[in-house]
Amino acid sequence: MSKKSCTKENSFYARYIKRILDIVCAMLVLICFWWLYIICAVVIVADSGFPVVYSQKRSGKNGKAFVIYKFRTMVKNADKIGPSSTSTGDSRITKCGKWLRKTSLDEIPQIINILKGDMSFVGFRPDVVHEGETYENIKYLLRPGVVGFAQVNGRSSIGKDEKIYWEEKYSYEVSFFTDVKIIIQAVGVVLKGSGTN
């Protein structure tokens, strides 16, 4: 039996219910927390000016590229003066950016990605697009997410192999209860402020 045959991307929940819940919850977040977006934008501008939002091409479901949105946490043109990923103590991260990352508020513009259908609330974290990538990993059978197993089991502090393990694990266990469990755990991780760069 192949690894793919054991995944749950074709379950009723994964194909239909998950998307409906994503849209409804994303709309509720926008309606209830519009003021938080404004506060974050004002703080970013006061700290390091414009732009407020950072966009980057990422790999989504079936390897399809999409543009992800985040509040800018690094200096302008950071991708031109350093690597695409950050590490502990990265000097490109702004003072405001450290706070946004610690609280994960830098991720909230991805509500737009969820409404567009690029992402889900729960799934693998989308990688930066790389030429020559085959996208054969089973995680690409599902939409990427704002949070996932890897984010509640070490976040940025885990290695590449462990990250892949957690991302693949979700493909086998995707369900309503799994998603609720991950979201609850993610809230705990954010409140503790652990595993951030």
URDACOR-V661811 format. One record per residue. N is the residue number from 0. SS is DSSP state (2 for helix, 1 for strand, 0 for the rest). BURIAL is I if it has 16 or more other C-alpha atoms within 10 Angstrom, else O. D_CENTER is the distance of its C-alpha to the mean C-alpha in whole Angstrom. Layout:
BEGIN
<<N	SS	BURIAL	D_CENTER> <N	SS	BURIAL	D_CENTER>>
END
This chain:
BEGIN
<<0	0	O	31> <1	0	O	28> <2	0	O	24> <3	2	O	23> <4	2	O	26> <5	2	O	25> <6	0	I	21> <7	0	I	20> <8	0	I	19> <9	0	O	22> <10	0	O	23> <11	2	O	23> <12	2	I	20> <13	2	I	18> <14	2	O	20> <15	2	O	21> <16	2	O	20> <17	2	I	16> <18	2	I	16> <19	2	O	19> <20	2	O	17> <21	2	I	14> <22	2	I	16> <23	2	O	18> <24	2	I	16> <25	2	I	14> <26	2	I	18> <27	2	O	19> <28	2	O	16> <29	2	I	17> <30	2	O	21> <31	2	O	20> <32	2	O	18> <33	2	O	19> <34	2	O	21> <35	2	O	18> <36	2	O	17> <37	2	O	21> <38	2	O	21> <39	2	I	18> <40	2	I	19> <41	2	O	23> <42	2	O	22> <43	2	I	20> <44	2	O	23> <45	2	O	25> <46	2	O	24> <47	2	I	23> <48	0	O	24> <49	0	O	22> <50	0	O	20> <51	0	I	18> <52	1	O	15> <53	1	I	14> <54	1	O	13> <55	1	O	12> <56	1	I	13> <57	1	I	10> <58	1	I	11> <59	0	I	11> <60	2	I	13> <61	2	I	17> <62	2	I	15> <63	0	O	16> <64	1	I	14> <65	1	I	13> <66	1	O	12> <67	1	I	9> <68	1	I	10> <69	1	I	9> <70	1	I	12> <71	0	I	14> <72	0	I	15> <73	1	I	17> <74	0	I	20> <75	0	I	21> <76	0	O	21> <77	2	O	19> <78	2	O	18> <79	2	O	22> <80	0	O	23> <81	0	O	21> <82	0	O	19> <83	0	O	15> <84	0	O	14> <85	0	O	15> <86	0	O	17> <87	0	O	18> <88	0	O	21> <89	0	O	20> <90	0	O	22> <91	0	I	20> <92	1	I	18> <93	0	I	20> <94	2	O	21> <95	2	I	19> <96	2	I	16> <97	2	I	17> <98	2	O	17> <99	2	I	14> <100	2	I	12> <101	2	I	14> <102	2	I	13> <103	0	I	10> <104	2	I	11> <105	2	I	10> <106	2	I	7> <107	0	I	9> <108	0	I	10> <109	2	I	7> <110	2	I	10> <111	2	I	12> <112	2	I	10> <113	2	I	10> <114	2	I	14> <115	2	O	15> <116	0	O	14> <117	0	I	11> <118	1	I	8> <119	1	I	9> <120	1	I	8> <121	1	I	8> <122	0	I	8> <123	0	I	7> <124	0	I	5> <125	0	I	6> <126	0	O	9> <127	1	I	12> <128	0	I	14> <129	0	O	17> <130	0	O	21> <131	0	O	23> <132	0	O	20> <133	0	O	21> <134	0	O	18> <135	0	O	20> <136	0	O	18> <137	2	I	18> <138	2	I	14> <139	2	I	14> <140	2	I	16> <141	0	I	13> <142	0	I	11> <143	1	I	7> <144	1	I	5> <145	1	I	3> <146	1	I	5> <147	0	I	8> <148	2	I	11> <149	2	I	10> <150	2	I	9> <151	2	I	12> <152	0	I	14> <153	0	I	14> <154	2	I	11> <155	2	I	12> <156	2	I	15> <157	0	O	16> <158	0	O	17> <159	2	O	16> <160	2	O	18> <161	2	O	17> <162	2	I	13> <163	2	O	15> <164	2	O	17> <165	2	I	14> <166	2	I	12> <167	2	I	16> <168	2	I	17> <169	2	I	14> <170	2	I	16> <171	2	I	19> <172	2	O	18> <173	0	I	16> <174	0	I	18> <175	2	O	18> <176	2	O	19> <177	2	O	17> <178	2	I	14> <179	2	O	16> <180	2	O	16> <181	2	I	13> <182	2	I	12> <183	2	O	15> <184	2	I	15> <185	2	I	11> <186	2	O	14> <187	2	O	16> <188	2	I	14> <189	2	I	13> <190	2	O	17> <191	2	O	18> <192	0	O	16> <193	0	I	16> <194	0	I	14> <195	0	I	13> <196	0	O	15>>
END
